[in-house]
Amino acid sequence: MVDVEVTPASLPARADAAARLAALLNLERRAREAAGVAELGFVALNETRQLLDYRQAALWLPNERGDARLALSGLPRAEINAPYSQWLERLFRKTFAGLDASTRVDATSLPADLAQDWAQWLPAHGLLLPLARAGDRLGWLLLARDAVWDEAEVALAEELAHAYGHALALLARRPATWRRAFSGYRARRALVWLGAAGALVGLGLIPVPLTTLAPAEVVAKAPFLVRAPIEGVIDRFEVRPNQVVKADQALFEFDTTGLRNKKLQASGALALASEEFRQSAQLAVTSDKGRLDMGMRQGEMANRAAEVRYSQQLLERGRVRSPRDGVAIFGDPADWIGRAVRVGEKVMEIADPEQMELLIHLPLGDAIPLESGARIDLFLTVAPQTRYPALLEYASYRAEALPDGGMAYRLKARFSGARPARIGLAGTAKLYGAPVPLAYYVFRRPLAVARQWLGW
């Protein structure tokens, strides 16, 4: 037997190898314990970082439907209509779908129409891992980062992808068919199928209201916008966010050091012009030249006096007051203090707490036909058991871009019954459209996806 000498230099390497092995075993166990495809996708996208270092990850499952076929790291749900999602879908379909082995990819290995956008959406180096079982490709996992992938990391990733593919094959397995369930009962099977088909047809004709869900927020109705009256730096706030204010109450104040200095300079210039005018007035008694000079000095004194009045007006504008009673709505004061603002820039809103409305962002993929006055139910996050009824008043003509990159229609509604406690609460709005057959309600989204794919 040969004794292996353990040196201090080899200890960190062994500890790192043990940690990687433990992480690999833990991820394989999490994959086996996943209760569904969504949970497995979360493990593959986010928890793989326990073993491999990467910045972004994307999971493509072509056999899933709708938004479920694409999942992104760090997001609970990928918006399939977003530009980033559409680019990834074209990338997987046109380039990666034919790859059977793990491959290191970058912009140079892509077609020109996809390579030009790689740097905009992904880091420089990517690692593509097919998820397969018995030769059946079930999906692809893309890991991207700024550093090059070495051989050891690729080997670990391939082993982990094999475990993910095995778990995905089990989770995607369909239950036994009704044909097997009714084997041995051929005489009854036809009647059962006919009865089930008739029941399904009758059930599909039942009229139900077409509904959809969208995020919503309680906002002020027709608030007064408090804008910066001068250009400068905000020095301090006299009120707190969501504080009740009265008309003419001080709201915030600018740093007026520069304005005070300008007023002192203008006052000094006015005093000098007044003295020069006095001297010219004395000479005008005995000299024609003095009378001509007196007129010029008088004009100069008037200009200086106007500068003093203008400086005083700017100083008065530097302390902004509330134009009416209401609630001051603005962000964290720490984000404003010391910040330079332009003339007319919005700083806060003064809203009547009794005047509120519902603002809804309806995602583009969940849009349904809605008429003015359509019924809406709001369920707040802080009180999901309470329903707040509202009626639709306004819907934007076209979808708008959201901060998260998605597209949504902007809707506004007025409350028709009980109202929330205050402005600023958020929740989920349920929107009701016209009655439709139950079959249309169930198959509306699949039909929309089919039209996008088939173009009919």
Secondary structure by P-SEA (a helix, b strand, c coil): cbbbbbcccaaaaaaaaaaaaaaaaaaaaaaaacccaaaaaaaacccccccccccbbbbbbcccccccccccccccccccccaaaaaaaaaaaccccccccccccccccccaaaaaacccccccbbbbbbbcccccccbbbbbbccccccaaaaaaaaaaaaaaaaaaaaaacccccccccccccccaaaaaaaaaaaaaaaaaacccccbbbbbbbbbbcbbbbbcccccccccccccccccccccccccccccaaaaaaaaaaaaaaaaaaaaaaaaaaaaccccaaaaaaaaaaaaaaaaaaaaaaaaaaaaaacbbbbccbbbbbbccccccccccccccccccccccccbbbbbbbcccccccccccccbbbbbbcccccbbbbbbbcccccbbbbccccbbbbbbbbbbcccccccccbbbbbbbbcccccaaaaaaaaaaaaaaaaacc
